[in-house]
């Protein structure tokens, strides 16, 4: 949650303030992954399950569990949704059709579902306009009762999520959307929310793809570059392409040299970041051909490229070519020394199985390789390989993915509540509210006090998103054990669906050599999953002690059993909030 001090002096009502805070949070790369824009909205869920059903029919998907997972996720999304228009069909009949897909012999229901989804996608061609209409209706509401306020904010939360997912599916980048949202709603001097909203709506509904010029600089040896006689590699760039008054840094960028070449692309895109992303994909194709024809040339791509809108070249600039993967990862000398100390401590413990050190070393290596990779597909695969190394086993007769799915989900469930409450604790601190809260402490126990949550919740106007979040936690954790169970079970199901999605994409990349669009968010999820596991593993093995039987080594399975033991205790205690909060947790190394 970003503390938007800029909007404090503006006359926004509760819903307007919440909408601005939520829009920023959904797009900000430092937001907790649970609060960033989702991978799917109802419409994109329909498109995904349609493609999965088609891939099954075409024998591109071999395991029917993949199909069932996608179908079940769509059922879950559509059941809770009120934005999809069903035309001559109905929600009930469509859901019944999906629920009848039970196994690989459900051939008729698969075919009928494929047609129904085709029909629904066509019926919802104007889905973006429908979402905007629902949001604008919600903006007009002024509930007085607390329960009605929460219900309204739940709706707005959902619709804004759907809206941004749809915009990304349409071709906008999340980075660009964040800049637009901040420029219009946060930094603008205009304090009328509706005027700002209509400006934002005009941009996202009327904008067409603009022509962009992307220029990359390639560095290599003189002798090597002279051999690479291909049309795409240019020795110079026409300076007129930069417009009549280019910035000096752009003119310097295109200065020629014997060890320098340029590659330029003209791209149609909705924003500059998307244009750069598309150009990088085309550049990768050129480099693939160069490496095929010329062996292994030692070429380096400069870390920034010129990106300019050809209709407004004076606004051109140098942009980093690396992908903006979500997540915040700390880095400083003190942290580095602590990290090395704990790794050394783990390595010196002769009672820890060597396979732990091997898996830890490999996972850290692939984490680095993922961070350093230029192509998004390589980032994705390196993070995935690092994750697989942690869960693979030559002893246990179980597929690696099944082990990954089981143990990662259990581990994340153990720490999920504590992680989210730690973020809430930080958000309270960022709003400078800690001094006014009794028993405010890093142990977080004060967050289990209903009166304290009510104190924060009461100030909807001043801290709307924070009050809303406290209200949600109160509902999830403090009402009864069934609510706590549902809270964790829902997260468990979502994790399982998402891991199966990531595994399906992994298979497409490996077996089909696919180039898959819009996987930045998924790659960010994978990096978070790997960094989360590295944190937990380092914590556990740094603190573990020798077993009573000296012949028994502490293994990776002991780490998994430890998580299973805690989760089982949660269940036996009916998910006692104090137990959920007492779990050790830190963001120390990779978050």
C-alpha positions, 0 to 999 in steps of 0.5 A: 500500500502506497501512502499517497500524501498528495491526495490528502488535501483534495476533497475526495469522498470515501469511494473516490479516495479508495479508488485512487489508492487501489488503482495505484496499489494494483499497478505498483511493483512494490505492492504485495503480490496479493494486492497487485492486478490479477492474472485473470478477470472473468473475460480473460478467464473464459479465453484461457479455458477456451484455449485450454480446451482447444489444446486438449482437443489438439493433443497439446495438453496430455494431462487432463488435470490441467483441463480440470484446473482451468475449468474449476477456476473459471467456474469459481470466477464466473460464479462470483461475477456479475460483469459477464453478459450471457445473451441468449444463454444464462449463467446457470446453464453455462456453469452447469455445462462446465461442471459436467466436464468431469474427465477426458471422456466428457467429449460432448460437454467439452465441445459444447463448452467450447462453443458456449465460450466462443459465443460469450466472448463475442457477446462481451466484445465491449467488456471494457465499456461494461466495466466502466459503466459499473464503476461509474454507477458505484462512484455515485453511491453514498452508503451511510451504514458500515456494512454497506460501505464495505460491500460497496468497496468490495465491488469497487475493488473487484471492478478496478481489478477487472478493469486493469486486467482488461487494459493489460490484455488489450495491450497496455503495460502496467508501468504505463498505466501506473504513470497515467494514474499517478499523473491524473489522480495523484500529482494533478492539481485538479481536485475534482475526481470526476473530471480526473476520471473522465480524463482517464477514461478518455485515454483508455477508451479512445487511445489508438496504437501510435507508431514508435521508433525503438533504437538499440545499440550493439557493441562488439569487436571491429573484426566481428562486426565487419563479418556480420553483414546483415540488413538489420545491423546498421552502421549509422542512424539518420539523426533526422529520425530523432526530430528537430530538437533531440536531447543531447543524450539521444544524439550521443547514443547514435554516435557511430563507432567501429565497434558499434552497430544499431538495430531500429524498429518501427512498432505500433503500440498503445504505450512506450513500454509495450513498444519496447517489449515488442521491439525486444521480441523482434530483436531476439529473433534477429539475434537467434538468426545471427547466432545460427549463422555466425556461431557464437558472436560476442555481442553486447546490447547496451542497457538502454535504448531510444524509445520515441513516439514518431508523432511526438519525437521531442518526448523521446527518451532513453529507457532501460531494456530490462523487464520491470518484474514485480517485487521489491528486493532489498540490497545493502552491505549489511544484508549481504554479510548476514546472508553470507554468514548464514549460508556459511553456517549452513555449509559448516553444519556436518549434520545437514545433508549435502543435498540441502547445500546442493539444492540451495546453491542451485536455486540461488544460481538460477535466481541470479540467472533469472534476474540477469536474463534479458529475454522474458522466457529465459527469466521465467524458465530460470526461476522455474528451474530454481524452484524445481531444484528445491522440490526434486527428489531421487528418493521419493517416487513422486513427480517433481511437480506434484511435490512442488505443488504439495509442499510449496502450497503447504509452506505458503499457507503456514506463512500467508496470514503472518506475511499479510499482517506484517504488510498491514503493520507496515502500512499502519506505520507508513500512515503514522498511526502507530503512536495512537495504537495501544500495544503497537508492536512488531509481534503483531498481537495488537492486530488481533484486538477487535477494538484496535481494528475498529479504531482504524476502521472508523476513519474511512474518510482519512485512510480509506484503503487501510480501513478497508483492509483492516475490516477485511482482516477482522472478517477473515480472522476474528469472527469464527474458525470457519471464516479463518478456514475458508480464508486459507482454503481459498488461498490454497485453491488459488495457489494450486490453480496458479501453479498449474497455470505456470506449469502449463506455460513452462511446458509450452515454452519447453515442448512447443518453443512458444513465444508467449505474450504478457507473461511479465506478471507470471514471471514476477509471481515465479520470482516471488515463489522462488525468493520466498522458498529461499528465505524459508529454507535459509531460516530453517537450516540456519537455526536447525540443530543436530538430530539425536541419532548422529547417523541421521542427517537433517534433509530437505524433507525435514524442512517440508515435514516441519511446515506440514507439522505447523499446518496440521497444528493450525487445523487442530487449533481451528486456525487460532489467530495467535498461532497464525501470527506467532510463526517466525517470518522475515523478508530478509534476503530476497523480498 
